[in-house]
Amino acid sequence: MNKKMALDIIVSETLRQVVGTTDGTFFPERMNSARKEHLYEQINSTLEVVLNDFGLNLSQSDSQKVIKDVADEILGYGPIDPLIHDPTVTEIMVNGCDQVFIERDGKITKTGVCFRDNAHIVHTIEKILAPLGRRIDDRSPMVDARLPDGSRVNAIIPPLAVKGPVLTIRKFATDPFKSEDLISFGTMTREIANFLKGCVRARANIIVSGGTGSGKTTTLNVLSSFIPEKERIITIEDAAELQLWQEHVVTLESRPPNIDGKGRITIRDLVINSLRMRPDRIVVGEVRGGEALDMLQAMNTGHDGSISTLHANNPRDALARLETMVLMAGMDLPLRAIREQISSAIDLIIQQSRLNDGSRKIVKITEVVGMEGDTITMQDIFVYNQTGVNEKGFISGRHMPTGIIPRCMEKLKAYNEKLSMEIFQDKHPEPAFRRF
């Protein structure tokens, strides 16, 4: 038996004896410091008994590791608890007992964190779900949830996950990023931030498009922060992630079906209901189905200033996805009618990407202009021009205006949003201009 296996057995036995001699389920948030201190003392004394039973002696560092592992299991989320509390980790991906990966600074790396077995992973998943009244089993082998800090959780178990339970946690900053943060990260420039702030305040309808992990939700949160405080905002999400500072915010969250397959409340149901709630703004975390039709109709019938995200690789693909999602609503509409709805509803598409070096950039800001024949016409207002990669693998480039004055400037003027026309002029022109 190697050292790791021996420590796992000691942890398991200590945990069994500690939990077996306490008064039932632990609620760490209800524990005061005195009770937690008592729990640590109990773990320490129980460990001494277990070691004596096994006839073993552990070094001080190994003993401290066992105590910490047992405490994490009782008070937190087991082996991944330190990762959850590490502010530099943005994503945790558990693919198996000894396959735990993290994302840090946009890069995915494998950790040395291990679970005892598949049952240990399922136990951790159940511990996350229990306070939410949710469950995962053979009848419901896939679930979305969130941690108390707002981190998004997805879990899937056999038979859907062939090689064992899979747990994915997308973490969110406790202090949400602001436009100044995205400027410092290089996600956008100050000129872009000022332009987008003016567009939001002038009630432009905006779609944030991008791939998984490209930073769409972060950008959506920043855009939402530009909404004036006096307005009534209704947010609609699968799992509530948006963190708005305004006072008048109503947060709605969809609901999956219960174990009998009933009681499901979809994003579309919530979009339809939100129209009866006297919204000034509707912010949809992600459009992915028939709710696209209801959202477009809302934008075209007085509920302008709406913001949402969707998955697409470029602005043209974003329009194509919107067309497909409108068709998913079950309405037998001609394609031209759908495109007319889209062209009249959407003002801007913000294309977000995660580049090869892990950085997240707004790579295009595209204005929807109108229709020419059966085609929706667009024009790029800002683009990110990649110029190269340095010896450390970091991508170099810069955001630059295309020189086109957006048509929505008239709308900004009507709302007294004053922007200098100089932000649409390239102050550092280059002879070779390359677009994505």
Contacts in CASP RR format, 6 or more apart in sequence:
PFRMAT RR
TARGET T0000
AUTHOR 0000-0000-0000
METHOD contacts of the structure
MODEL  1
MNKKMALDIIVSETLRQVVGTTDGTFFPERMNSARKEHLYEQINSTLEVV
LNDFGLNLSQSDSQKVIKDVADEILGYGPIDPLIHDPTVTEIMVNGCDQV
FIERDGKITKTGVCFRDNAHIVHTIEKILAPLGRRIDDRSPMVDARLPDG
SRVNAIIPPLAVKGPVLTIRKFATDPFKSEDLISFGTMTREIANFLKGCV
RARANIIVSGGTGSGKTTTLNVLSSFIPEKERIITIEDAAELQLWQEHVV
TLESRPPNIDGKGRITIRDLVINSLRMRPDRIVVGEVRGGEALDMLQAMN
TGHDGSISTLHANNPRDALARLETMVLMAGMDLPLRAIREQISSAIDLII
QQSRLNDGSRKIVKITEVVGMEGDTITMQDIFVYNQTGVNEKGFISGRHM
PTGIIPRCMEKLKAYNEKLSMEIFQDKHPEPAFRRF
1 9 0 8 1.000
4 114 0 8 1.000
6 56 0 8 1.000
7 62 0 8 1.000
7 65 0 8 1.000
7 66 0 8 1.000
7 69 0 8 1.000
8 116 0 8 1.000
9 54 0 8 1.000
10 47 0 8 1.000
10 50 0 8 1.000
10 51 0 8 1.000
10 54 0 8 1.000
10 56 0 8 1.000
10 58 0 8 1.000
10 66 0 8 1.000
11 66 0 8 1.000
11 69 0 8 1.000
11 70 0 8 1.000
11 73 0 8 1.000
11 116 0 8 1.000
12 116 0 8 1.000
13 50 0 8 1.000
13 53 0 8 1.000
13 54 0 8 1.000
14 43 0 8 1.000
14 46 0 8 1.000
14 47 0 8 1.000
14 50 0 8 1.000
14 66 0 8 1.000
14 70 0 8 1.000
15 70 0 8 1.000
15 73 0 8 1.000
15 74 0 8 1.000
17 46 0 8 1.000
17 49 0 8 1.000
17 50 0 8 1.000
18 39 0 8 1.000
18 42 0 8 1.000
18 43 0 8 1.000
18 46 0 8 1.000
18 70 0 8 1.000
18 74 0 8 1.000
19 74 0 8 1.000
21 42 0 8 1.000
21 46 0 8 1.000
22 42 0 8 1.000
26 74 0 8 1.000
26 75 0 8 1.000
28 36 0 8 1.000
28 74 0 8 1.000
28 75 0 8 1.000
28 76 0 8 1.000
29 148 0 8 1.000
31 39 0 8 1.000
31 75 0 8 1.000
36 75 0 8 1.000
39 71 0 8 1.000
39 74 0 8 1.000
39 75 0 8 1.000
40 67 0 8 1.000
40 71 0 8 1.000
43 67 0 8 1.000
43 70 0 8 1.000
43 71 0 8 1.000
43 74 0 8 1.000
44 67 0 8 1.000
47 63 0 8 1.000
47 66 0 8 1.000
47 67 0 8 1.000
47 70 0 8 1.000
51 57 0 8 1.000
51 58 0 8 1.000
58 66 0 8 1.000
69 78 0 8 1.000
69 79 0 8 1.000
72 78 0 8 1.000
72 79 0 8 1.000
72 81 0 8 1.000
72 82 0 8 1.000
75 81 0 8 1.000
76 127 0 8 1.000
77 84 0 8 1.000
77 124 0 8 1.000
77 127 0 8 1.000
77 128 0 8 1.000
78 124 0 8 1.000
79 100 0 8 1.000
79 113 0 8 1.000
79 114 0 8 1.000
79 115 0 8 1.000
79 124 0 8 1.000
80 92 0 8 1.000
80 94 0 8 1.000
80 100 0 8 1.000
80 113 0 8 1.000
80 124 0 8 1.000
80 167 0 8 1.000
80 169 0 8 1.000
83 89 0 8 1.000
83 92 0 8 1.000
83 100 0 8 1.000
83 102 0 8 1.000
83 111 0 8 1.000
83 113 0 8 1.000
84 92 0 8 1.000
84 147 0 8 1.000
84 151 0 8 1.000
84 169 0 8 1.000
84 171 0 8 1.000
87 173 0 8 1.000
88 104 0 8 1.000
88 105 0 8 1.000
89 102 0 8 1.000
89 103 0 8 1.000
89 104 0 8 1.000
89 171 0 8 1.000
90 103 0 8 1.000
90 104 0 8 1.000
90 106 0 8 1.000
90 170 0 8 1.000
90 171 0 8 1.000
91 102 0 8 1.000
91 103 0 8 1.000
91 108 0 8 1.000
91 168 0 8 1.000
91 169 0 8 1.000
91 170 0 8 1.000
91 171 0 8 1.000
92 100 0 8 1.000
92 101 0 8 1.000
92 102 0 8 1.000
92 167 0 8 1.000
92 168 0 8 1.000
92 169 0 8 1.000
92 171 0 8 1.000
93 100 0 8 1.000
93 101 0 8 1.000
93 102 0 8 1.000
93 103 0 8 1.000
93 108 0 8 1.000
93 166 0 8 1.000
93 167 0 8 1.000
93 168 0 8 1.000
93 169 0 8 1.000
94 100 0 8 1.000
94 115 0 8 1.000
94 121 0 8 1.000
94 165 0 8 1.000
94 166 0 8 1.000
94 167 0 8 1.000
94 168 0 8 1.000
95 101 0 8 1.000
95 163 0 8 1.000
95 166 0 8 1.000
96 115 0 8 1.000
96 118 0 8 1.000
96 121 0 8 1.000
96 163 0 8 1.000
96 164 0 8 1.000
96 165 0 8 1.000
96 166 0 8 1.000
97 114 0 8 1.000
97 115 0 8 1.000
97 116 0 8 1.000
97 117 0 8 1.000
97 118 0 8 1.000
97 120 0 8 1.000
97 121 0 8 1.000
98 112 0 8 1.000
98 114 0 8 1.000
98 115 0 8 1.000
99 110 0 8 1.000
100 110 0 8 1.000
100 111 0 8 1.000
100 112 0 8 1.000
100 113 0 8 1.000
100 114 0 8 1.000
100 115 0 8 1.000
101 108 0 8 1.000
101 109 0 8 1.000
101 110 0 8 1.000
101 111 0 8 1.000
102 108 0 8 1.000
102 109 0 8 1.000
102 111 0 8 1.000
105 358 0 8 1.000
106 354 0 8 1.000
106 358 0 8 1.000
106 359 0 8 1.000
106 360 0 8 1.000
107 358 0 8 1.000
115 121 0 8 1.000
115 124 0 8 1.000
118 164 0 8 1.000
118 165 0 8 1.000
121 164 0 8 1.000
121 165 0 8 1.000
121 167 0 8 1.000
122 136 0 8 1.000
122 157 0 8 1.000
122 165 0 8 1.000
124 167 0 8 1.000
125 136 0 8 1.000
125 143 0 8 1.000
125 155 0 8 1.000
125 157 0 8 1.000
125 165 0 8 1.000
125 167 0 8 1.000
126 135 0 8 1.000
126 136 0 8 1.000
128 145 0 8 1.000
128 147 0 8 1.000
128 153 0 8 1.000
128 155 0 8 1.000
129 135 0 8 1.000
129 136 0 8 1.000
129 143 0 8 1.000
129 145 0 8 1.000
129 155 0 8 1.000
131 148 0 8 1.000
132 145 0 8 1.000
132 146 0 8 1.000
134 143 0 8 1.000
134 145 0 8 1.000
135 143 0 8 1.000
135 259 0 8 1.000
136 142 0 8 1.000
136 143 0 8 1.000
136 155 0 8 1.000
136 157 0 8 1.000
137 157 0 8 1.000
138 159 0 8 1.000
139 259 0 8 1.000
140 259 0 8 1.000
141 156 0 8 1.000
141 157 0 8 1.000
141 158 0 8 1.000
141 159 0 8 1.000
141 160 0 8 1.000
141 161 0 8 1.000
142 154 0 8 1.000
142 155 0 8 1.000
142 156 0 8 1.000
142 157 0 8 1.000
142 160 0 8 1.000
143 154 0 8 1.000
143 155 0 8 1.000
143 156 0 8 1.000
143 256 0 8 1.000
144 152 0 8 1.000
144 153 0 8 1.000
144 154 0 8 1.000
144 238 0 8 1.000
144 239 0 8 1.000
144 256 0 8 1.000
145 153 0 8 1.000
145 154 0 8 1.000
145 155 0 8 1.000
145 239 0 8 1.000
146 152 0 8 1.000
146 153 0 8 1.000
146 239 0 8 1.000
146 240 0 8 1.000
146 241 0 8 1.000
147 153 0 8 1.000
147 169 0 8 1.000
149 171 0 8 1.000
149 172 0 8 1.000
149 174 0 8 1.000
150 172 0 8 1.000
150 240 0 8 1.000
150 241 0 8 1.000
151 169 0 8 1.000
151 170 0 8 1.000
151 171 0 8 1.000
151 172 0 8 1.000
152 169 0 8 1.000
152 170 0 8 1.000
152 172 0 8 1.000
152 239 0 8 1.000
152 241 0 8 1.000
153 167 0 8 1.000
153 168 0 8 1.000
153 169 0 8 1.000
153 170 0 8 1.000
153 239 0 8 1.000
154 167 0 8 1.000
154 168 0 8 1.000
154 169 0 8 1.000
155 165 0 8 1.000
155 166 0 8 1.000
155 167 0 8 1.000
155 168 0 8 1.000
156 165 0 8 1.000
156 166 0 8 1.000
157 164 0 8 1.000
157 165 0 8 1.000
157 166 0 8 1.000
158 164 0 8 1.000
158 165 0 8 1.000
172 217 0 8 1.000
172 241 0 8 1.000
172 243 0 8 1.000
176 218 0 8 1.000
176 221 0 8 1.000
176 225 0 8 1.000
176 243 0 8 1.000
177 218 0 8 1.000
177 221 0 8 1.000
177 222 0 8 1.000
178 222 0 8 1.000
178 225 0 8 1.000
179 188 0 8 1.000
179 193 0 8 1.000
179 197 0 8 1.000
179 222 0 8 1.000
179 225 0 8 1.000
179 226 0 8 1.000
182 188 0 8 1.000
182 193 0 8 1.000
182 218 0 8 1.000
182 219 0 8 1.000
182 222 0 8 1.000
183 189 0 8 1.000
183 190 0 8 1.000
183 193 0 8 1.000
185 359 0 8 1.000
185 360 0 8 1.000
186 359 0 8 1.000
186 361 0 8 1.000
187 219 0 8 1.000
187 359 0 8 1.000
187 360 0 8 1.000
187 361 0 8 1.000
187 362 0 8 1.000
188 196 0 8 1.000
188 361 0 8 1.000
188 362 0 8 1.000
188 399 0 8 1.000
189 399 0 8 1.000
191 382 0 8 1.000
191 399 0 8 1.000
191 401 0 8 1.000
191 423 0 8 1.000
192 362 0 8 1.000
192 365 0 8 1.000
192 382 0 8 1.000
192 399 0 8 1.000
194 419 0 8 1.000
194 423 0 8 1.000
195 365 0 8 1.000
195 381 0 8 1.000
195 382 0 8 1.000
195 419 0 8 1.000
195 423 0 8 1.000
196 206 0 8 1.000
196 223 0 8 1.000
196 226 0 8 1.000
196 350 0 8 1.000
196 365 0 8 1.000
197 226 0 8 1.000
198 226 0 8 1.000
198 412 0 8 1.000
198 415 0 8 1.000
198 417 0 8 1.000
198 419 0 8 1.000
199 206 0 8 1.000
199 347 0 8 1.000
199 348 0 8 1.000
199 408 0 8 1.000
199 412 0 8 1.000
200 206 0 8 1.000
200 223 0 8 1.000
200 224 0 8 1.000
200 226 0 8 1.000
200 227 0 8 1.000
200 305 0 8 1.000
200 307 0 8 1.000
201 226 0 8 1.000
201 227 0 8 1.000
201 228 0 8 1.000
201 415 0 8 1.000
201 417 0 8 1.000
202 408 0 8 1.000
202 411 0 8 1.000
202 412 0 8 1.000
202 414 0 8 1.000
202 415 0 8 1.000
202 417 0 8 1.000
203 304 0 8 1.000
203 305 0 8 1.000
203 411 0 8 1.000
203 415 0 8 1.000
204 304 0 8 1.000
204 305 0 8 1.000
204 347 0 8 1.000
204 348 0 8 1.000
204 408 0 8 1.000
204 411 0 8 1.000
205 299 0 8 1.000
205 304 0 8 1.000
205 305 0 8 1.000
205 306 0 8 1.000
205 307 0 8 1.000
205 345 0 8 1.000
205 346 0 8 1.000
205 347 0 8 1.000
205 348 0 8 1.000
206 223 0 8 1.000
206 305 0 8 1.000
206 306 0 8 1.000
206 307 0 8 1.000
206 308 0 8 1.000
206 346 0 8 1.000
206 347 0 8 1.000
206 348 0 8 1.000
206 349 0 8 1.000
206 350 0 8 1.000
207 287 0 8 1.000
207 307 0 8 1.000
207 308 0 8 1.000
207 309 0 8 1.000
207 310 0 8 1.000
207 318 0 8 1.000
207 322 0 8 1.000
207 346 0 8 1.000
207 348 0 8 1.000
207 349 0 8 1.000
207 350 0 8 1.000
208 216 0 8 1.000
208 219 0 8 1.000
208 220 0 8 1.000
208 223 0 8 1.000
208 307 0 8 1.000
208 308 0 8 1.000
208 309 0 8 1.000
208 310 0 8 1.000
208 349 0 8 1.000
208 350 0 8 1.000
208 352 0 8 1.000
209 216 0 8 1.000
209 309 0 8 1.000
209 310 0 8 1.000
209 311 0 8 1.000
209 312 0 8 1.000
209 314 0 8 1.000
209 315 0 8 1.000
209 317 0 8 1.000
209 318 0 8 1.000
209 349 0 8 1.000
209 350 0 8 1.000
209 351 0 8 1.000
209 352 0 8 1.000
210 216 0 8 1.000
210 309 0 8 1.000
210 310 0 8 1.000
210 311 0 8 1.000
210 312 0 8 1.000
210 313 0 8 1.000
210 318 0 8 1.000
210 351 0 8 1.000
210 352 0 8 1.000
210 353 0 8 1.000
211 311 0 8 1.000
211 312 0 8 1.000
211 313 0 8 1.000
211 352 0 8 1.000
211 353 0 8 1.000
211 354 0 8 1.000
212 311 0 8 1.000
213 354 0 8 1.000
213 360 0 8 1.000
214 352 0 8 1.000
214 353 0 8 1.000
214 354 0 8 1.000
214 360 0 8 1.000
215 352 0 8 1.000
215 354 0 8 1.000
215 360 0 8 1.000
216 286 0 8 1.000
216 309 0 8 1.000
216 352 0 8 1.000
217 241 0 8 1.000
217 242 0 8 1.000
217 285 0 8 1.000
217 309 0 8 1.000
218 360 0 8 1.000
219 350 0 8 1.000
219 352 0 8 1.000
219 362 0 8 1.000
220 242 0 8 1.000
220 283 0 8 1.000
220 285 0 8 1.000
220 307 0 8 1.000
220 308 0 8 1.000
220 309 0 8 1.000
221 241 0 8 1.000
221 242 0 8 1.000
221 243 0 8 1.000
221 244 0 8 1.000
223 307 0 8 1.000
223 350 0 8 1.000
224 233 0 8 1.000
224 235 0 8 1.000
224 242 0 8 1.000
224 244 0 8 1.000
224 281 0 8 1.000
224 283 0 8 1.000
224 307 0 8 1.000
225 244 0 8 1.000
225 245 0 8 1.000
227 233 0 8 1.000
227 244 0 8 1.000
227 246 0 8 1.000
227 281 0 8 1.000
229 246 0 8 1.000
229 247 0 8 1.000
229 248 0 8 1.000
230 248 0 8 1.000
231 246 0 8 1.000
231 248 0 8 1.000
231 280 0 8 1.000
231 281 0 8 1.000
232 248 0 8 1.000
232 250 0 8 1.000
232 278 0 8 1.000
232 279 0 8 1.000
232 280 0 8 1.000
232 281 0 8 1.000
233 244 0 8 1.000
233 246 0 8 1.000
233 248 0 8 1.000
233 249 0 8 1.000
233 250 0 8 1.000
233 279 0 8 1.000
233 280 0 8 1.000
233 281 0 8 1.000
233 283 0 8 1.000
234 249 0 8 1.000
234 250 0 8 1.000
234 252 0 8 1.000
234 274 0 8 1.000
234 277 0 8 1.000
234 279 0 8 1.000
234 281 0 8 1.000
234 282 0 8 1.000
234 283 0 8 1.000
235 242 0 8 1.000
235 244 0 8 1.000
235 249 0 8 1.000
235 250 0 8 1.000
235 251 0 8 1.000
235 252 0 8 1.000
235 283 0 8 1.000
235 284 0 8 1.000
235 285 0 8 1.000
236 252 0 8 1.000
236 253 0 8 1.000
236 254 0 8 1.000
236 267 0 8 1.000
236 270 0 8 1.000
236 271 0 8 1.000
236 274 0 8 1.000
236 282 0 8 1.000
236 283 0 8 1.000
236 284 0 8 1.000
236 285 0 8 1.000
237 251 0 8 1.000
237 252 0 8 1.000
237 253 0 8 1.000
237 254 0 8 1.000
237 267 0 8 1.000
237 284 0 8 1.000
237 285 0 8 1.000
237 286 0 8 1.000
238 253 0 8 1.000
238 254 0 8 1.000
238 267 0 8 1.000
238 285 0 8 1.000
238 286 0 8 1.000
239 253 0 8 1.000
240 251 0 8 1.000
240 253 0 8 1.000
241 285 0 8 1.000
242 251 0 8 1.000
242 283 0 8 1.000
242 285 0 8 1.000
250 277 0 8 1.000
250 279 0 8 1.000
252 270 0 8 1.000
252 273 0 8 1.000
252 274 0 8 1.000
254 265 0 8 1.000
254 266 0 8 1.000
254 267 0 8 1.000
254 269 0 8 1.000
254 270 0 8 1.000
255 263 0 8 1.000
255 264 0 8 1.000
255 265 0 8 1.000
256 264 0 8 1.000
257 263 0 8 1.000
257 264 0 8 1.000
266 291 0 8 1.000
267 284 0 8 1.000
267 286 0 8 1.000
267 287 0 8 1.000
267 288 0 8 1.000
267 289 0 8 1.000
267 291 0 8 1.000
268 289 0 8 1.000
268 290 0 8 1.000
268 291 0 8 1.000
268 294 0 8 1.000
268 329 0 8 1.000
270 291 0 8 1.000
271 282 0 8 1.000
271 284 0 8 1.000
271 291 0 8 1.000
271 294 0 8 1.000
271 295 0 8 1.000
271 298 0 8 1.000
272 294 0 8 1.000
274 282 0 8 1.000
275 282 0 8 1.000
275 294 0 8 1.000
275 298 0 8 1.000
275 303 0 8 1.000
279 303 0 8 1.000
281 303 0 8 1.000
281 305 0 8 1.000
281 306 0 8 1.000
281 307 0 8 1.000
282 295 0 8 1.000
282 298 0 8 1.000
282 303 0 8 1.000
282 306 0 8 1.000
283 306 0 8 1.000
283 307 0 8 1.000
283 308 0 8 1.000
284 291 0 8 1.000
284 295 0 8 1.000
284 306 0 8 1.000
284 307 0 8 1.000
284 308 0 8 1.000
284 309 0 8 1.000
285 308 0 8 1.000
285 309 0 8 1.000
286 308 0 8 1.000
286 309 0 8 1.000
286 310 0 8 1.000
286 311 0 8 1.000
287 295 0 8 1.000
287 308 0 8 1.000
287 309 0 8 1.000
287 310 0 8 1.000
287 322 0 8 1.000
287 325 0 8 1.000
288 310 0 8 1.000
288 311 0 8 1.000
288 325 0 8 1.000
289 325 0 8 1.000
289 328 0 8 1.000
289 329 0 8 1.000
290 325 0 8 1.000
290 326 0 8 1.000
290 328 0 8 1.000
290 329 0 8 1.000
290 330 0 8 1.000
291 325 0 8 1.000
291 329 0 8 1.000
292 322 0 8 1.000
292 325 0 8 1.000
292 326 0 8 1.000
292 328 0 8 1.000
292 329 0 8 1.000
293 325 0 8 1.000
293 326 0 8 1.000
293 329 0 8 1.000
293 331 0 8 1.000
293 341 0 8 1.000
294 329 0 8 1.000
295 306 0 8 1.000
295 308 0 8 1.000
296 322 0 8 1.000
296 326 0 8 1.000
296 341 0 8 1.000
296 342 0 8 1.000
296 345 0 8 1.000
296 346 0 8 1.000
297 341 0 8 1.000
298 306 0 8 1.000
299 305 0 8 1.000
299 306 0 8 1.000
299 345 0 8 1.000
299 346 0 8 1.000
300 341 0 8 1.000
300 344 0 8 1.000
300 345 0 8 1.000
310 318 0 8 1.000
310 321 0 8 1.000
310 322 0 8 1.000
310 325 0 8 1.000
311 321 0 8 1.000
312 318 0 8 1.000
312 320 0 8 1.000
312 321 0 8 1.000
312 351 0 8 1.000
314 351 0 8 1.000
314 364 0 8 1.000
314 436 0 8 1.000
315 349 0 8 1.000
315 351 0 8 1.000
315 364 0 8 1.000
315 366 0 8 1.000
315 378 0 8 1.000
316 378 0 8 1.000
318 349 0 8 1.000
318 351 0 8 1.000
319 339 0 8 1.000
319 342 0 8 1.000
319 346 0 8 1.000
319 349 0 8 1.000
319 368 0 8 1.000
319 376 0 8 1.000
319 378 0 8 1.000
322 342 0 8 1.000
322 346 0 8 1.000
323 335 0 8 1.000
323 338 0 8 1.000
323 339 0 8 1.000
323 342 0 8 1.000
326 333 0 8 1.000
326 338 0 8 1.000
326 341 0 8 1.000
326 342 0 8 1.000
327 333 0 8 1.000
327 338 0 8 1.000
335 374 0 8 1.000
336 374 0 8 1.000
339 371 0 8 1.000
339 374 0 8 1.000
339 375 0 8 1.000
339 376 0 8 1.000
340 371 0 8 1.000
342 368 0 8 1.000
342 376 0 8 1.000
343 368 0 8 1.000
343 369 0 8 1.000
343 370 0 8 1.000
343 371 0 8 1.000
343 376 0 8 1.000
343 377 0 8 1.000
344 370 0 8 1.000
346 368 0 8 1.000
347 367 0 8 1.000
347 368 0 8 1.000
347 408 0 8 1.000
347 411 0 8 1.000
348 365 0 8 1.000
348 366 0 8 1.000
348 367 0 8 1.000
348 368 0 8 1.000
348 381 0 8 1.000
348 408 0 8 1.000
349 364 0 8 1.000
349 365 0 8 1.000
349 366 0 8 1.000
349 368 0 8 1.000
349 378 0 8 1.000
350 362 0 8 1.000
350 364 0 8 1.000
350 365 0 8 1.000
350 366 0 8 1.000
351 362 0 8 1.000
351 363 0 8 1.000
351 364 0 8 1.000
351 365 0 8 1.000
351 366 0 8 1.000
352 360 0 8 1.000
352 361 0 8 1.000
352 362 0 8 1.000
352 363 0 8 1.000
353 360 0 8 1.000
353 361 0 8 1.000
353 363 0 8 1.000
353 436 0 8 1.000
354 360 0 8 1.000
355 361 0 8 1.000
355 386 0 8 1.000
355 395 0 8 1.000
356 389 0 8 1.000
356 393 0 8 1.000
356 395 0 8 1.000
357 389 0 8 1.000
357 393 0 8 1.000
357 394 0 8 1.000
357 395 0 8 1.000
359 394 0 8 1.000
359 395 0 8 1.000
361 384 0 8 1.000
361 399 0 8 1.000
362 382 0 8 1.000
362 384 0 8 1.000
362 399 0 8 1.000
363 383 0 8 1.000
363 384 0 8 1.000
363 436 0 8 1.000
364 380 0 8 1.000
364 382 0 8 1.000
364 383 0 8 1.000
364 384 0 8 1.000
364 435 0 8 1.000
364 436 0 8 1.000
365 380 0 8 1.000
365 381 0 8 1.000
365 382 0 8 1.000
365 383 0 8 1.000
366 378 0 8 1.000
366 379 0 8 1.000
366 380 0 8 1.000
366 381 0 8 1.000
367 378 0 8 1.000
367 379 0 8 1.000
367 380 0 8 1.000
367 381 0 8 1.000
367 404 0 8 1.000
367 406 0 8 1.000
367 407 0 8 1.000
367 408 0 8 1.000
368 376 0 8 1.000
368 377 0 8 1.000
368 378 0 8 1.000
369 377 0 8 1.000
369 378 0 8 1.000
369 379 0 8 1.000
369 407 0 8 1.000
370 376 0 8 1.000
370 377 0 8 1.000
371 377 0 8 1.000
379 402 0 8 1.000
379 404 0 8 1.000
379 406 0 8 1.000
380 402 0 8 1.000
380 404 0 8 1.000
380 435 0 8 1.000
381 401 0 8 1.000
381 402 0 8 1.000
381 404 0 8 1.000
381 406 0 8 1.000
381 424 0 8 1.000
382 399 0 8 1.000
382 400 0 8 1.000
382 401 0 8 1.000
382 402 0 8 1.000
383 399 0 8 1.000
383 400 0 8 1.000
383 402 0 8 1.000
383 435 0 8 1.000
383 436 0 8 1.000
384 397 0 8 1.000
384 398 0 8 1.000
384 399 0 8 1.000
384 400 0 8 1.000
384 436 0 8 1.000
385 397 0 8 1.000
385 398 0 8 1.000
385 399 0 8 1.000
385 400 0 8 1.000
385 430 0 8 1.000
385 433 0 8 1.000
385 434 0 8 1.000
385 435 0 8 1.000
386 395 0 8 1.000
386 396 0 8 1.000
386 397 0 8 1.000
386 434 0 8 1.000
386 436 0 8 1.000
387 396 0 8 1.000
387 397 0 8 1.000
387 398 0 8 1.000
388 395 0 8 1.000
388 396 0 8 1.000
388 397 0 8 1.000
389 395 0 8 1.000
389 396 0 8 1.000
390 396 0 8 1.000
398 428 0 8 1.000
400 426 0 8 1.000
400 428 0 8 1.000
400 433 0 8 1.000
401 423 0 8 1.000
401 424 0 8 1.000
401 425 0 8 1.000
401 426 0 8 1.000
402 424 0 8 1.000
403 424 0 8 1.000
403 425 0 8 1.000
403 426 0 8 1.000
404 424 0 8 1.000
405 421 0 8 1.000
405 424 0 8 1.000
406 424 0 8 1.000
409 419 0 8 1.000
412 418 0 8 1.000
412 419 0 8 1.000
END
